[in-house]
Amino acid sequence: MDVYNGELYTFFHTMKKPRMMHTRIILLCLSMTFISSNADVGGTLEIDTSIGRIRGYERSFDAYGTPARVNRFLGIPYAEPPVGKLRFERPKRKERMSGVYDATRLGAQCLQIELDIGGTRKPLTDAMKDVSRTSNDCLFLNVFVPVNGNNDILPVMVFIHGGSFNVGGSTIYPGDFISALGNVIVVVINYRVGLFGFLSTGDSHMPGNYGLFDQHLALTWVHENIAAFGGDPDLVTIFGASAGGASVIHQMMYPGNKGLFRRGIPQSGSIQNPWAFQPDPLKNARYLGKIVGCDDSTDSATLAQCLKGVSDDTFMTVYNDPKNKFIRFPFHFLPSIDGEFIPETPNDILHGSSQVVKEKRALFQSYDLMTGLTSMEGLMMITGAVGIRDAEHYTTNRQTFENTLIPDIVRTMFGYDVPDSIRKLLAFEYTDWNNPDDDESAFYSFMRLSSDYVFNYETIDATKIHAGVKDHKTYLYLFDAISSQLILPTPPNVKGAAHCTEYAFLFGYDTSDDGYTAWTHPYGRDPERWEIELSKKTIALWTNFAKSGDPTQPVDVGTQWPEYTLGSELYLNISQQFSIGRRLFERPYNLWTDVLPSLKHASVSTTENTLTDTVAQFCTKVNQHCEGGSDNDP
């Protein structure tokens, strides 16, 4: 099943152990053997791993005018295929294989719902079609090793892809540019998504979160095997955007990951985001069960047994049938409480008082953190990811904003039984009162509101939690450069950087079948010179952090980036020109974490009488006047 259909969607320290440098160099020399040279893929080589001997190849390419070479090992299975009795179960370690495993071809992506996100993209070549195939036999990872002519033990960066926990895969995120220009080993992993990764009855019969356990097993595989590739298992950084960013935080909080990595870079994603958690998994399981012929009124054990017997084909047929409304915001099948990876709600994990969540926060704070957002994350809310067919021509107006969009947002965030004062306050706060009836103003009001509730305030909240202790470093950024290449189409001349805009700068402008921008929109537009220069700096910032815990060292990036503390709240604005800012999105953070919850928990009669007082207290707290509304600019 080709999930992309020609329109691809994709949407964290431990005590350091002795390096044993000489031992690792000897291991590297013994385990890596060059085999031959071949005109199609360059020199091939073999490495011995815990699953057996694997064969990769060397890719030569141009990295912004510099000849580069990277050894690629693709489609490495880190777990047994999650099929048959292993479907809807935690992943099982891959057994050692006989012979030599061919790691010169990408593995299948995990089965997932089909999304058409539009855009003008490169026509699929036979090679691109091949790597777009999907299967439940999908627990693979790809390793990219720079060829630099020495035996340095290299830092390792493991990328977890995004896609709202429902779509995406490792295919379109080649690590070549990061590896070659940053001199690090890059690992990109697959994990189960959607119903196959997160279907749950909310109890032990079908606990869910299989995709999170896939990620954990992949990290374990990297720790146990990366030395054979020349990597330092004690110097691993995990990074990812969107659902990948939320996943990074989940992995930073999981006790089973102690010793597997040292630093984390969650980009545009946190565990409290409304698209990152399903509060009632049993309800969603019953809904699916009813569609596929299971008794939705039965006990969870019987329901789970029935669901486990449904074929992949049946699941995918109903999953992709528009009348079943599985393409929605938020998606049905997401991380949920399982008693282990997620013991309580995400908000309670970050703010609760139980011993288990206190321990999870302490783990989170024990890693170095670099996190951030793009300047207009809310553009994601007008893409195919939420069922919008033509993002490039999307418009709205004041009436729709106030009477349709805001009520929908209130229901998503607070449910149905909430005082109307919340809707009124949101309309008051986000309307541009200098031009309230202008359609373009209404569009940007919707974008600011969407950015804040879908991404911004949750990232600021997690950043403040991490910075609450001073044992490890915290860095915050705002990515405000608008790329010529996007994974998600947006209206032309939009004033802000869309969700995942940093991808092109990080993975590189490379339109070959092996390159990231072979999959982006609009295909064929050459990057401007400043984009190339910013791409080099972005790669340096990310890989510097992986190497030293300081994004400005050891490679000079021409700027200082002060640590984020609760006293300073400083962040780096990443654009054509770098600058330092303070108190990023502080106003919406206070609105969404303090004011709105206070209104929700008050009675309707009380809140209607005290709305004015609440607004006045909010404006005083953030030290801004509210007359005439606000623009929510950072």
C-alpha positions in Angstrom: 0.0 0.0 0.0 1.5 3.3 -1.1 0.4 5.7 1.7 1.9 8.7 -0.1 -0.1 8.4 -3.3 2.3 10.8 -4.9 1.6 13.4 -2.2 3.8 12.5 0.8 2.9 13.5 4.3 5.3 13.4 7.3 4.8 15.4 9.7 16.2 13.3 25.9 22.1 12.4 31.0 23.6 9.7 32.5 26.9 9.4 34.3 29.6 9.2 31.7 31.3 5.8 31.4 35.0 5.5 30.6 35.6 5.9 26.9 37.9 2.9 26.3 38.9 4.7 23.1 41.6 2.2 22.0 39.3 -0.8 22.5 36.6 0.9 20.3 39.0 1.7 17.5 40.1 -1.9 17.5 36.5 -3.0 17.5 35.7 -0.7 14.6 38.6 -2.0 12.5 37.6 -5.6 13.2 33.9 -5.1 12.5 34.0 -3.0 9.4 35.3 -4.5 6.2 35.3 -3.0 2.7 34.1 -5.5 0.2 34.1 -4.1 -3.3 33.3 -1.1 -5.5 30.4 -0.8 -7.7 29.3 1.9 -10.2 25.7 2.1 -8.8 26.3 2.5 -5.1 30.0 3.1 -4.7 32.1 1.0 -2.3 30.2 -1.5 -0.3 31.2 -2.5 3.2 30.2 -4.9 6.0 29.8 -4.5 9.7 29.2 -7.1 12.4 26.3 -6.3 14.8 24.1 -8.0 17.4 21.7 -9.1 14.7 24.5 -10.4 12.4 26.6 -9.1 9.6 25.2 -6.3 7.5 26.2 -4.8 4.2 26.0 -1.1 3.5 27.4 1.2 0.8 29.1 4.6 0.3 27.2 7.5 -1.2 29.1 10.4 -2.7 27.4 13.7 -3.2 27.8 17.5 -3.3 27.1 19.2 0.0 26.8 22.8 -0.9 29.9 22.8 -3.1 31.9 20.5 -1.0 32.5 16.9 -2.1 31.1 14.6 0.6 30.9 10.9 1.3 28.7 9.0 3.7 28.4 5.3 4.4 24.8 4.3 4.4 23.3 1.3 6.1 19.6 1.2 5.3 16.6 -0.8 6.4 18.3 -2.5 9.4 15.7 -4.5 11.4 16.0 -3.7 15.1 13.0 -5.8 16.1 11.1 -8.9 14.9 8.3 -8.0 12.5 5.3 -7.0 14.6 2.9 -9.2 12.7 0.7 -12.2 13.6 0.8 -12.7 17.4 3.3 -9.9 17.8 0.9 -7.3 16.4 -0.5 -5.0 19.1 2.3 -6.2 21.4 5.5 -4.6 22.6 8.3 -5.1 20.1 10.6 -8.1 20.4 14.3 -7.9 19.9 15.6 -9.0 16.5 17.2 -12.4 16.6 20.6 -12.8 15.1 20.4 -13.6 11.4 22.7 -15.9 9.3 24.6 -14.8 6.3 25.0 -11.1 5.4 22.0 -8.8 5.5 21.7 -6.4 2.6 21.4 -2.9 4.1 21.6 -1.1 0.8 17.8 -0.6 0.4 15.3 1.3 2.6 12.8 -0.8 4.5 9.0 -0.4 4.3 7.3 2.4 6.2 4.7 1.4 8.8 1.1 1.0 7.8 -0.8 4.3 8.2 -3.8 6.3 7.2 -3.6 7.9 3.8 -3.4 11.7 3.6 -3.4 13.9 0.6 -1.7 17.2 1.6 -1.4 18.6 -1.9 1.4 20.7 -3.2 3.6 20.6 -6.3 6.1 17.8 -5.8 8.7 15.8 -7.7 7.1 13.1 -9.8 7.7 9.8 -8.1 10.5 7.9 -9.7 10.6 4.1 -9.5 13.1 4.4 -6.7 10.8 6.8 -4.8 7.8 4.6 -5.3 9.8 1.6 -3.9 10.7 3.4 -0.7 7.1 4.6 -0.3 5.8 1.1 0.3 4.1 0.3 3.6 3.8 -2.8 5.8 3.5 -3.9 9.4 6.9 -5.4 8.9 8.4 -1.9 9.3 10.7 -1.7 12.4 13.8 -0.6 10.6 16.4 2.0 11.1 18.9 3.8 8.8 22.5 4.7 9.8 24.5 7.4 8.1 28.3 7.5 8.9 30.6 10.3 7.6 33.6 9.2 5.6 36.3 11.6 6.9 39.5 9.5 6.6 40.2 9.0 10.3 39.2 6.8 13.2 37.5 9.4 15.4 34.8 8.1 17.7 31.8 10.1 16.7 28.8 11.6 18.4 25.5 10.1 17.5 22.2 11.7 16.7 19.0 9.6 16.6 16.1 11.2 14.7 12.4 10.4 15.6 10.1 11.4 12.8 6.8 13.3 13.3 3.4 13.0 11.8 0.9 13.4 14.6 1.7 9.8 15.7 -0.4 8.7 12.8 1.7 9.0 9.6 5.3 9.4 8.4 8.4 7.4 8.4 12.2 7.4 8.1 12.3 7.3 4.3 12.3 11.1 3.5 14.8 12.0 6.3 18.2 11.1 4.9 20.9 11.9 7.4 23.6 12.5 4.8 23.9 16.3 5.0 23.8 16.4 8.8 26.3 13.5 9.0 28.8 14.9 6.4 28.6 18.6 7.4 28.3 18.0 11.1 30.7 15.1 11.4 28.3 12.9 13.4 26.6 9.6 12.9 22.9 10.0 12.2 20.3 7.3 12.9 16.7 7.6 11.6 14.1 5.2 12.9 10.7 3.8 12.1 8.1 3.1 14.7 4.5 2.0 14.5 1.9 4.8 14.1 -1.8 5.2 14.1 -4.0 2.3 15.2 -1.2 -0.2 14.9 1.0 1.9 17.2 -1.5 3.3 19.7 -4.8 1.4 19.6 -5.7 0.8 23.3 -8.5 -0.4 25.5 -7.0 1.6 28.4 -6.0 -1.5 30.4 -3.8 -4.5 30.3 -5.8 -6.3 27.5 -4.5 -3.8 24.9 -2.4 -1.2 26.7 -1.2 0.7 23.6 1.8 2.9 23.2 3.5 0.2 21.1 5.1 3.0 19.0 6.8 4.5 22.1 8.2 1.1 23.0 9.4 0.7 19.4 11.4 3.9 19.8 12.8 2.7 23.1 14.0 -0.6 21.5 15.6 1.3 18.6 17.5 3.4 21.2 18.6 0.3 22.9 19.8 -1.2 19.6 21.8 2.0 18.9 23.4 1.9 22.3 24.5 -1.7 21.9 25.6 -1.5 18.3 26.7 2.0 17.3 30.4 1.5 18.4 30.7 -0.9 15.5 29.9 2.0 13.1 32.5 4.3 14.8 29.9 5.9 17.1 30.2 6.8 20.8 27.3 5.0 22.7 27.9 7.4 25.6 27.4 10.5 23.4 24.0 10.0 21.9 21.4 12.8 21.3 17.8 12.2 20.3 15.9 14.7 18.2 12.6 15.0 16.4 9.9 17.4 15.4 6.2 17.5 16.0 5.2 14.0 17.2 8.9 13.3 17.1 9.4 16.2 19.5 6.8 14.9 21.9 8.4 11.4 21.6 11.8 12.9 22.5 10.3 14.1 25.8 8.5 10.8 26.4 11.8 9.0 26.0 13.6 11.5 28.2 11.1 10.7 31.0 11.2 6.9 30.6 13.3 5.1 33.3 14.2 2.3 30.9 16.3 4.7 28.8 18.8 5.5 31.6 22.2 5.4 30.0 21.0 5.2 26.4 21.4 8.9 25.5 22.6 12.2 27.0 20.7 15.1 25.3 17.4 15.8 23.7 16.1 18.2 21.0 12.3 18.3 20.9 11.3 20.5 18.0 7.8 21.9 17.8 6.4 19.2 20.0 5.5 18.5 23.7 3.7 15.7 25.5 0.8 18.1 26.5 -0.1 19.1 22.9 -3.7 18.4 22.1 -2.7 16.1 19.2 -0.3 14.1 21.3 -2.6 12.3 23.8 -5.9 10.4 23.8 -7.7 10.8 27.1 -10.3 8.1 26.4 -8.7 5.2 24.4 -11.4 2.7 25.2 -14.0 5.0 23.6 -11.9 5.2 20.4 -11.3 1.4 20.5 -15.1 0.8 20.8 -15.7 3.2 17.9 -13.2 1.3 15.7 -14.5 -2.1 16.9 -18.1 -1.3 16.0 -17.0 -0.4 12.4 -15.0 -3.6 11.9 -17.7 -5.9 13.4 -16.7 -6.3 17.0 -19.3 -6.0 19.8 -18.6 -2.4 21.0 -20.7 -3.0 24.2 -18.7 -5.9 25.5 -16.0 -5.9 28.1 -12.5 -4.7 27.2 -11.0 -8.2 27.2 -13.5 -9.5 24.6 -13.1 -6.3 22.6 -9.3 -6.6 22.5 -9.5 -10.2 21.5 -11.8 -9.3 18.6 -9.7 -6.4 17.4 -6.6 -8.5 17.5 -8.3 -10.9 15.1 -9.1 -8.2 12.4 -6.9 -8.3 9.3 -4.7 -5.5 8.2 -6.6 -5.1 5.0 -9.9 -4.7 6.9 -8.4 -2.2 9.2 -6.9 -0.1 6.4 -10.1 -0.2 4.4 -12.2 1.3 7.2 -9.3 3.5 8.3 -9.2 5.2 4.9 -13.0 5.4 4.3 -13.9 9.1 4.6 -17.3 8.4 6.1 -15.6 6.9 9.2 -13.9 10.3 9.9 -10.5 9.0 11.0 -8.9 12.0 9.3 -9.6 14.6 12.0 -8.0 16.8 14.6 -6.9 15.4 16.9 -6.5 11.9 15.5 -8.2 9.0 17.4 -5.1 6.8 18.0 -2.5 8.5 20.1 -0.3 7.9 23.2 -2.4 7.2 26.2 -2.1 6.2 29.9 -0.6 2.7 30.1 0.8 2.7 33.7 4.4 2.6 32.5 5.5 4.9 29.7 2.6 7.3 30.6 1.4 6.7 34.2 -0.8 9.8 34.3 -2.1 12.6 32.0 0.7 14.7 30.4 -0.4 17.7 32.4 -0.2 15.7 35.6 3.2 14.4 34.6 4.5 17.9 34.3 2.6 19.4 37.3 1.3 16.6 39.5 2.5 15.7 43.0 2.6 11.9 42.9 6.0 10.2 43.5 6.0 8.6 40.0 5.5 11.9 38.1 8.1 13.6 40.3 10.6 10.9 39.3 9.7 11.4 35.6 10.2 15.1 35.8 13.6 14.5 37.6 14.6 12.3 34.7 13.6 14.9 32.2 15.7 17.5 34.0 18.7 15.2 34.1 19.4 15.6 30.4 20.6 18.6 28.4 17.7 20.2 26.5 17.5 22.3 23.3 14.0 23.0 22.2 12.0 25.5 20.2 9.2 26.4 17.8 8.7 28.0 14.5 7.1 31.5 14.3 3.8 30.4 12.8 3.2 26.8 13.9 -0.6 27.3 13.4 -0.3 27.0 9.7 -0.5 23.2 10.2 -4.1 23.7 11.0 -5.0 24.6 7.4 -3.3 21.5 5.8 -4.3 18.1 4.7 -3.3 16.9 8.2 -6.6 18.2 9.4 -8.6 17.6 6.2 -8.1 20.9 4.5 -7.7 20.2 0.8 -6.3 23.5 -0.5 -4.1 25.2 2.0 -2.6 27.5 -0.5 -5.9 29.3 -1.0 -7.3 29.0 2.5 -9.2 32.1 3.7 -11.5 32.9 6.6 -13.4 35.9 8.0 -14.3 37.4 11.4 -17.7 35.7 11.5 -16.2 32.3 10.9 -13.4 32.9 13.3 -15.6 33.9 16.1 -18.6 31.6 15.6 -17.1 28.4 14.2 -13.3 28.2 14.6 -13.1 29.5 18.2 -16.0 27.2 19.5 -14.3 24.2 17.8 -11.1 25.1 19.6 -12.8 25.5 22.9 -14.4 22.0 22.5 -11.1 20.5 21.6 -9.3 22.0 24.6 -12.0 22.1 27.3 -14.9 19.9 26.2 -18.5 20.9 25.9 -19.6 21.9 29.4 -17.6 25.1 29.6 -18.7 28.8 30.2 -19.1 31.0 27.2 -16.7 33.4 28.8 -13.8 31.3 27.4 -15.0 31.8 23.9 -15.5 35.5 24.5 -12.1 35.9 26.0 -10.4 34.1 23.1 -12.2 36.3 20.6 -11.2 39.4 22.6 -7.5 38.3 23.0 -6.9 37.2 19.4 -8.9 39.7 17.3 -6.8 42.4 15.6 -8.8 45.3 16.9 -7.0 47.7 14.6 -8.7 46.0 11.6 -11.2 43.5 13.1 -13.4 43.0 10.0 -10.5 42.5 7.5 -10.3 38.9 6.2 -6.5 38.8 6.2 -6.6 40.0 9.8 -9.0 37.2 10.7 -6.7 34.7 9.0 -3.7 35.8 11.1 -5.9 35.8 14.2 -6.7 32.2 13.5 -3.0 31.4 12.9 -1.9 33.1 16.2 -4.6 31.3 18.1 -3.8 27.9 16.5 -0.1 28.4 17.1 -0.6 29.1 20.7 -3.0 26.3 21.6 -1.6 23.6 19.3 2.1 24.1 20.0 3.4 27.3 21.7 2.3 27.4 25.3 3.0 23.6 25.9 6.6 24.0 24.6 7.1 27.0 26.9 5.6 25.1 29.8 8.0 22.1 29.3 10.9 24.4 28.9 10.2 26.1 32.2 9.8 22.7 33.9 13.2 21.6 32.6 14.9 24.9 33.6 13.5 24.5 37.1 16.7 22.8 38.2 20.2 24.0 37.3 22.0 20.7 37.0 21.8 20.6 33.2 21.5 23.0 30.3 18.4 24.4 28.7 18.3 26.2 25.4 15.3 27.7 23.6 14.9 28.9 20.0 12.4 30.5 17.7 12.9 29.5 14.0 11.7 32.5 12.0 13.2 31.8 8.5 10.8 31.0 5.7 12.2 28.3 3.5 11.6 28.0 -0.2 10.9 24.2 0.4 8.1 23.0 2.7 6.8 19.6 3.7 3.3 21.2 4.3 2.0 23.6 1.6 1.0 27.1 2.9 -0.6 30.2 1.4 1.9 32.3 -0.6 3.7 35.2 1.0 2.6 34.1 4.5 4.1 36.1 7.3 5.8 33.5 9.4 7.7 30.1 9.4 5.3 27.2 9.2 5.4 24.0 11.2 8.6 21.9 10.4 10.1 24.7 8.3 13.5 24.0 9.9 13.5 20.5 8.2 14.9 21.8 4.9 17.7 23.8 6.7 18.5 20.8 8.8 18.4 17.9 6.4 19.7 19.9 3.5 18.5 21.2 0.1 19.0 18.0 -2.0 16.6 17.2 -4.8 18.2 13.9 -5.8 16.0 10.8 -5.2 18.2 10.3 -2.0 17.6 13.9 -0.8 15.1 15.5 1.5 13.9 18.2 -0.9 12.9 15.5 -3.4 9.8 15.2 -1.3 9.0 18.9 -0.5 6.8 21.6 -2.1 7.2 23.3 -4.4 9.5 21.0 -6.3 12.0 22.6 -8.6 12.5 26.0 -6.8 16.2 26.6 -6.1 17.1 27.8 -2.6 18.4 31.3 -2.3 22.0 31.8 -1.2 21.0 32.8 2.4 19.1 29.6 2.7 22.3 27.6 2.0 24.2 29.6 4.5 21.5 29.3 7.2 21.3 25.5 6.5 25.1 25.2 7.3 24.6 27.2 10.5 21.5 25.2 11.5 23.3 21.9 11.0 26.2 23.3 13.1 23.9 24.4 15.9 22.2 21.0 16.2 25.4 19.0 15.9 27.4 21.3 18.2 24.8 20.7 20.9 25.1 16.9 20.3 28.9 17.2 20.7 29.3 19.5 23.6 25.9 20.5 25.1 26.5 24.0 23.8 25.0 24.8 20.4 27.7 27.4 19.6 30.7 25.1 20.3 33.0 23.7 19.0 32.0 25.0 15.5 31.7 28.8 15.3 28.3 29.9 14.2 28.8 33.6 14.5 26.5 34.2 17.4 26.1 33.6 21.2 23.2 31.6 22.5 22.7 32.2 26.2 21.2 29.4 28.3 17.5 29.7 29.1 16.8 30.2 32.9 13.7 31.1 34.8 15.4 34.4 35.6 16.4 35.4 32.1 14.1 33.5 29.8 16.4 34.2 26.9 16.1 32.5 23.5 17.8 32.6 20.1 15.8 33.9 17.1 17.0 31.8 14.2 16.5 33.7 10.9 18.6 35.3 8.2 20.1 37.3 11.0 20.4 35.8 14.5 19.2 37.8 17.5 18.5 37.2 21.2 14.9 37.6 22.5 13.3 37.3 26.0 10.1 35.8 27.4 9.1 33.9 24.2 5.2 33.6 24.0 4.9 34.6 27.7 1.5 36.1 27.2 -0.2 33.1 25.6 1.6 30.8 28.1 -0.1 32.7 31.0 -3.4 32.8 29.2 -3.5 29.0 28.5 -1.9 27.8 31.7 -3.6 30.1 34.2 -6.5 32.3 33.0 -8.4 29.9 30.8 -8.2 26.9 33.3 -9.4 29.3 36.0 -12.4 30.3 33.9 -13.2 26.6 33.1 -13.3 25.5 36.7 -15.5 28.4 37.8 -19.3 28.1 37.5 -21.0 29.7 34.5 -22.8 32.3 36.6 -19.6 33.3 38.4 -17.4 33.6 35.4 -19.9 35.7 33.5 -19.8 38.2 36.3 -16.1 38.2 36.8 -14.8 38.0 33.2 -13.7 41.6 33.3 -11.8 41.1 36.6 -10.1 38.0 35.2 -8.9 39.8 32.1 -7.6 42.7 34.1 -5.6 40.4 36.4 -4.2 38.6 33.3 -3.1 41.8 31.7 -1.5 43.0 34.9 0.4 39.7 35.2 1.9 39.8 31.8 2.6 43.6 32.1 0.7 44.5 29.0 -2.3 46.7 28.3 -5.3 44.9 26.9 -7.2 47.8 25.4 -7.3 47.3 21.7 -6.4 43.6 21.9 -2.9 42.1 21.4 -0.9 40.7 18.6 0.8 37.9 20.6 4.1 38.6 18.9 7.1 37.1 20.7 
